[in-house]
């Protein structure tokens, strides 16, 4: 959350400098809308993805709004570009390493082939018959916990980022990830752990050339205000899953993170 507050402070500073540059030509509309935009990043679901189209619509909704763009076109372009640049750069800030219960066996830290942006850290453990990964990632599109998990998982599925992270996990146990693909399971999108409701995603692991699943992946999302999401992924390469929600494992992990949630 501290990172999010620092980002917001930087954005407010940029807005103030931009708006009062050549004070005699103060951009009244931007003076009202841009600070509100920054505040809304903390409360509006999907963040920039929802706010950007809305801002564009408001900026051309009336002749007066279009006239303001004519008067302050250069200033607004510079200001908006700088705000976006700060959000993009802030999403590259490093994260603290993931942690897990002491009885889990750590087998790998962040993969050097992971994407450079947004910033992320993934550690992988072995526990009983499971490969468990904990991924911390910056969410450049929102600072709000509202719909943070849902929107990030939707983006992940859209660009196959979930598949890329599974491949990294399987590589750590010497399994060729090129022989598998993931298929989303039509299931509940939330489940209760330790008395709280969390967004979840279930996927089947299917061997290429076959239709029979050989295992499952469960992803549980833990959003944090300020633009940081933690994803707990549990991989079982067998079909003898007594509890598809892996409640014992997830609850153990939550308990180990008690100071962080």
C-alpha positions as CSV (number, residue, x, y, z in Angstrom):
1,X,0.0,0.0,0.0
2,X,2.9,2.3,0.7
3,X,4.0,2.0,-2.9
4,X,0.6,3.0,-4.1
5,X,0.6,6.1,-1.8
6,X,4.0,7.1,-3.1
7,X,2.7,6.7,-6.7
8,X,-0.4,8.8,-6.0
9,X,1.8,11.5,-4.4
10,X,4.0,11.6,-7.4
11,X,1.0,11.8,-9.7
12,X,-0.5,14.7,-7.7
13,X,2.8,16.5,-7.8
14,X,2.9,16.2,-11.6
15,X,-0.7,17.4,-11.9
16,X,0.1,20.4,-9.8
17,X,3.2,21.3,-11.7
18,X,1.4,20.8,-15.0
19,X,-1.7,22.8,-14.1
20,X,0.0,25.8,-12.7
21,X,2.6,26.0,-15.4
22,X,2.0,29.5,-16.9
23,X,-0.6,30.2,-14.3
24,X,-2.5,32.8,-16.3
25,X,-3.7,30.0,-18.6
26,X,-5.0,27.7,-15.8
27,X,-6.8,24.7,-17.3
28,X,-9.9,24.6,-15.0
29,X,-11.3,21.3,-16.5
30,X,-8.1,19.4,-16.0
31,X,-7.6,21.0,-12.5
32,X,-10.8,19.2,-11.5
33,X,-10.8,16.0,-13.6
34,X,-7.2,14.8,-13.3
35,X,-7.0,14.8,-9.5
36,X,-10.3,13.0,-9.4
37,X,-9.0,10.5,-11.9
38,X,-6.0,9.7,-9.5
39,X,-8.4,9.3,-6.5
40,X,-10.6,7.0,-8.6
41,X,-7.7,4.7,-9.3
42,X,-8.1,3.6,-5.7
43,X,-11.8,2.8,-5.9
44,X,-13.0,2.1,-9.4
45,X,-13.0,-1.6,-10.5
46,X,-10.6,-2.2,-13.4
47,X,-8.9,1.1,-12.9
48,X,-7.4,2.7,-16.0
49,X,-9.1,0.1,-18.3
50,X,-12.5,1.6,-17.2
51,X,-11.4,5.2,-16.6
52,X,-9.5,5.9,-19.8
53,X,-12.6,5.4,-22.1
54,X,-14.7,7.4,-19.7
55,X,-12.1,10.3,-19.6
56,X,-12.0,10.3,-23.4
57,X,-15.8,10.4,-23.6
58,X,-16.0,13.4,-21.2
59,X,-13.3,15.2,-23.1
60,X,-15.3,15.3,-26.3
61,X,-18.8,15.2,-24.9
62,X,-19.6,18.8,-25.5
63,X,-18.4,21.8,-27.7
64,X,-17.1,23.4,-24.5
65,X,-15.0,20.3,-23.7
66,X,-13.6,20.2,-27.2
67,X,-12.8,23.9,-27.0
68,X,-10.8,23.3,-23.8
69,X,-8.8,20.7,-25.7
70,X,-8.1,23.3,-28.4
71,X,-6.9,25.8,-25.8
72,X,-4.8,23.5,-23.8
73,X,-3.9,20.7,-26.2
74,X,-0.1,20.8,-25.8
75,X,-0.3,21.1,-22.0
76,X,-2.8,18.2,-21.6
77,X,-0.9,15.9,-24.0
78,X,2.3,16.5,-22.0
79,X,0.5,16.0,-18.6
80,X,-1.3,12.9,-19.6
81,X,1.8,11.3,-21.2
82,X,3.8,12.0,-18.0
83,X,1.1,10.6,-15.8
84,X,1.0,7.4,-17.9
85,X,4.8,7.2,-17.9
86,X,4.9,7.4,-14.1
87,X,2.3,4.6,-13.8
88,X,4.2,2.4,-16.2
89,X,7.5,3.0,-14.5
90,X,6.1,2.5,-11.0
91,X,4.9,-0.9,-12.1
92,X,8.6,-1.9,-12.4
93,X,9.4,-1.2,-8.8
94,X,10.8,-4.4,-7.1
95,X,8.6,-6.5,-4.8
96,X,9.5,-8.3,-1.6
97,X,10.2,-12.1,-2.0
98,X,7.2,-14.5,-1.6
99,X,7.2,-16.6,1.6
100,X,5.6,-19.9,2.6
101,X,5.2,-22.3,5.6
102,X,8.6,-23.7,6.7
103,X,7.7,-27.3,5.9
104,X,7.3,-26.5,2.2
105,X,10.5,-27.3,0.2
106,X,11.7,-24.4,-1.8
107,X,12.9,-25.5,-5.3
108,X,13.3,-22.3,-7.2
109,X,13.2,-18.5,-7.0
110,X,12.3,-16.1,-9.7
111,X,12.8,-17.4,-13.2
112,X,15.3,-15.3,-15.2
113,X,13.1,-15.7,-18.2
114,X,10.1,-14.0,-16.6
115,X,8.7,-10.9,-18.1
116,X,10.5,-7.7,-17.3
117,X,7.3,-5.7,-16.9
118,X,5.3,-5.4,-14.7
119,X,7.5,-6.3,-11.8
120,X,7.0,-9.7,-10.4
121,X,8.5,-12.3,-8.1
122,X,7.7,-16.0,-8.2
123,X,9.0,-18.7,-5.9
124,X,8.1,-22.4,-6.2
125,X,7.9,-25.1,-3.6
126,X,7.2,-28.8,-3.4
127,X,4.8,-30.0,-0.7
128,X,3.5,-33.6,-0.6
129,X,2.2,-34.3,-4.2
130,X,1.9,-30.6,-5.2
131,X,4.0,-28.0,-7.0
132,X,3.1,-24.7,-5.3
133,X,4.0,-21.3,-6.7
134,X,3.5,-17.9,-5.1
135,X,3.6,-15.0,-7.5
136,X,3.7,-11.4,-6.5
137,X,3.0,-8.9,-9.3
138,X,2.4,-5.2,-9.7
139,X,-1.0,-4.3,-11.3
140,X,-0.3,-1.3,-13.5
141,X,-4.0,-0.8,-14.3
142,X,-5.4,-0.3,-10.8
143,X,-4.5,0.7,-7.2
144,X,-7.8,-0.6,-5.9
145,X,-8.5,-4.0,-4.4
146,X,-12.0,-3.9,-6.0
147,X,-12.0,-6.3,-8.9
148,X,-8.2,-6.3,-8.9
149,X,-8.0,-10.1,-8.9
150,X,-10.8,-10.6,-11.4
151,X,-9.3,-8.0,-13.9
152,X,-5.8,-9.3,-13.6
153,X,-6.8,-12.9,-14.0
154,X,-8.9,-11.9,-17.1
155,X,-5.9,-10.2,-18.6
156,X,-3.7,-13.2,-17.7
157,X,-6.0,-15.6,-19.5
158,X,-6.4,-13.2,-22.5
159,X,-2.6,-13.2,-23.1
160,X,-1.9,-16.7,-21.9
161,X,0.3,-15.4,-19.0
162,X,-1.1,-18.2,-16.8
163,X,0.3,-20.8,-19.2
164,X,3.7,-19.1,-19.2
165,X,3.9,-19.2,-15.4
166,X,2.8,-22.9,-15.3
167,X,5.6,-23.7,-17.7
168,X,8.1,-22.1,-15.4
169,X,6.8,-24.2,-12.5
170,X,6.9,-27.5,-14.4
171,X,10.4,-26.7,-15.7
172,X,11.6,-26.7,-12.1
173,X,10.6,-30.4,-11.6
174,X,12.1,-31.4,-15.0
175,X,8.8,-31.8,-16.9
176,X,8.7,-30.6,-20.4
177,X,6.0,-27.9,-20.4
178,X,5.7,-28.0,-24.2
179,X,3.7,-31.2,-23.9
180,X,0.9,-29.6,-22.0
181,X,-1.8,-26.9,-22.3
182,X,-4.3,-25.4,-19.9
183,X,-8.1,-25.4,-20.2
184,X,-10.2,-23.3,-17.9
185,X,-12.7,-25.2,-15.8
186,X,-16.3,-23.9,-15.6
187,X,-16.5,-23.5,-11.9
188,X,-17.1,-21.1,-9.1
189,X,-15.1,-17.9,-9.3
190,X,-14.6,-17.5,-5.6
191,X,-14.2,-19.6,-2.5
192,X,-14.0,-19.0,1.3
193,X,-10.7,-19.6,3.1
194,X,-10.0,-18.7,6.7
195,X,-13.3,-16.9,6.9
196,X,-12.7,-14.6,3.9
197,X,-13.9,-14.9,0.3
198,X,-11.2,-15.0,-2.4
199,X,-11.2,-15.0,-6.2
200,X,-10.2,-18.4,-7.6
201,X,-9.4,-19.9,-11.0
202,X,-9.4,-23.6,-11.8
203,X,-7.8,-25.1,-14.9
204,X,-7.1,-28.6,-16.3
205,X,-3.7,-29.6,-17.4
206,X,-4.2,-31.6,-20.7
207,X,-1.5,-33.5,-22.6
208,X,-1.3,-32.3,-26.2
209,X,-2.9,-34.7,-28.6
210,X,-5.3,-36.0,-25.9
211,X,-8.5,-34.8,-24.3
212,X,-8.1,-36.5,-20.9
213,X,-6.8,-34.1,-18.2
214,X,-3.7,-35.4,-16.3
215,X,-3.9,-32.8,-13.5
216,X,-5.4,-29.5,-12.3
217,X,-4.2,-26.1,-11.4
218,X,-5.9,-24.0,-8.7
219,X,-5.1,-20.3,-8.5
220,X,-6.2,-18.2,-5.5
221,X,-5.8,-14.4,-5.7
222,X,-4.9,-12.1,-2.8
223,X,-5.2,-8.4,-3.7
224,X,-3.4,-5.6,-1.8
225,X,-4.4,-1.9,-1.9
226,X,-1.8,0.1,-3.8
227,X,-1.4,-2.1,-6.9
228,X,0.1,-5.5,-5.7
229,X,-1.5,-8.9,-6.3
230,X,-0.4,-12.2,-4.9
231,X,-1.3,-15.4,-6.7
232,X,-1.1,-18.8,-5.0
233,X,-1.0,-21.6,-7.6
234,X,-1.3,-25.2,-6.7
235,X,-0.5,-27.9,-9.3
236,X,-1.4,-31.5,-9.0
237,X,-0.3,-33.8,-11.8
238,X,-2.8,-36.6,-10.9
239,X,-6.6,-37.0,-10.8
240,X,-6.9,-38.2,-7.2
241,X,-7.8,-34.8,-5.7
242,X,-9.8,-35.2,-2.6
243,X,-10.4,-31.5,-2.2
244,X,-10.5,-29.5,-5.4
245,X,-10.3,-26.2,-3.4
246,X,-7.1,-27.4,-1.5
247,X,-8.4,-25.8,1.7
248,X,-5.8,-27.2,4.0
249,X,-2.9,-26.0,1.8
250,X,-4.4,-22.5,1.2
251,X,-5.3,-22.0,4.8
252,X,-1.8,-23.0,5.9
253,X,-0.3,-20.5,3.5
254,X,-2.7,-17.7,4.7
255,X,-1.8,-18.5,8.3
256,X,1.9,-18.1,7.4
257,X,1.2,-14.7,5.9
258,X,-0.8,-13.5,8.9
259,X,1.2,-10.3,9.3
260,X,0.8,-9.4,5.7
261,X,-3.0,-9.7,5.3
